[in-house]
Amino acid sequence: MLVYFNGKIRNKDEVRISPDDRGFVFGDGVYEVILSYKGRLFRAGAHFERLRRSLKELRIRDPELKVLRNVADKLIHENHLDQKIATVYIQISRGAAPRKHFFPAENTPVSVYAAASPFDPPEEEWKQGTSVILLPDNRWLRCDIKSTSLLPNVMACQQAKEAGAKEAVFIRDGAVTEGSHSSFAAVFKGTLHTCPESHYILPGITRQLVLKLCPEMNIPVSLYPIQESHLQNADECMLLGTTTEVMPVVRINEQQVGDGRPGPVTRRLQQALRKMIRGE
Ligand SMILES: Cc1ncc(COP(=O)(O)O)c(C=O)c1O
């Protein structure tokens, strides 16, 4: 498998990352995941813009993102993924330096890694819907930054897995924020509700796209936090994300959502997004 590391495309086995790398030591880095459908990166501009913002917020030097855009295309091509569904993962850390909490010297090069991998879409789950559990949102207060420091997300997702669920959905101050690796939305009487943008959630590219699609499809939108106590009245619930796309949620904490089957608004949004990604 060919990957990109610090300026060169090379075999994955040849990549050597220092044990002093701040990504390894502190989780001091940012990342992006972009979907590639038959060689075409979906919403690449929005992903690179979010990457630029994450770097800026954490004051990590910008490693020429224009170059990385070409690298992403090259990785898809060189790994023979042009005719497949794939993901491109990009990670940038603050570089390698002796372990000190404060930033390393100005001239410390950032570490840049990118890889493309085949992606197996969860077709059956998209059809049948999935289940989630609710957990307290114990993450930091800058969830808007796509940082590689993901321990609370990792712990929550593992807890969901052990409970036989697909995703953990976080609750902060009695309201839903988002999933451990997805955005969350619910439908009440035909209106799509989702948490407004703030430091409590990642500005999901899929969420943004769905919010743009809704008015075009005559689906009203409400950007107020969904109270946990109201969730049981939701007619439909869904997860949103780059690889999750529009995933119907049919069970929350073992309780059925609506009639236990993916609802009509979810289905319409699922189809609309699918069409955009696959150009169907
Ligand atoms: C915490 C979190 N929220 C939301 C999302 C969905 O974002 P996007 O639609 O940009 O993939 C992700 C994706 O990984 C995520 O990790």
PDBQT file of the ligand as one rigid body, heavy atoms in Angstrom, charges set to zero:
ROOT
HETATM    1  C1  LIG A 301     -17.539  13.739  16.351  1.00  0.00    +0.000 C 
HETATM    2  C2  LIG A 301     -17.996  13.738  14.925  1.00  0.00    +0.000 A 
HETATM    3  N1  LIG A 301     -19.114  14.416  14.594  1.00  0.00    +0.000 NA
HETATM    4  C3  LIG A 301     -19.580  14.432  13.327  1.00  0.00    +0.000 A 
HETATM    5  C4  LIG A 301     -18.925  13.747  12.317  1.00  0.00    +0.000 A 
HETATM    6  C5  LIG A 301     -19.458  13.783  10.914  1.00  0.00    +0.000 C 
HETATM    7  O1  LIG A 301     -18.710  14.701  10.167  1.00  0.00    +0.000 OA
HETATM    8  P1  LIG A 301     -18.579  14.571   8.589  1.00  0.00    +0.000 P 
HETATM    9  O2  LIG A 301     -19.966  14.607   8.055  1.00  0.00    +0.000 OA
HETATM   10  O3  LIG A 301     -17.794  15.782   8.194  1.00  0.00    +0.000 OA
HETATM   11  O4  LIG A 301     -17.889  13.296   8.315  1.00  0.00    +0.000 OA
HETATM   12  C6  LIG A 301     -17.740  13.056  12.612  1.00  0.00    +0.000 A 
HETATM   13  C7  LIG A 301     -17.028  12.347  11.556  1.00  0.00    +0.000 C 
HETATM   14  O5  LIG A 301     -16.051  11.698  11.751  1.00  0.00    +0.000 OA
HETATM   15  C8  LIG A 301     -17.263  13.057  13.943  1.00  0.00    +0.000 A 
HETATM   16  O6  LIG A 301     -16.137  12.410  14.274  1.00  0.00    +0.000 OA
ENDROOT
TORSDOF 0
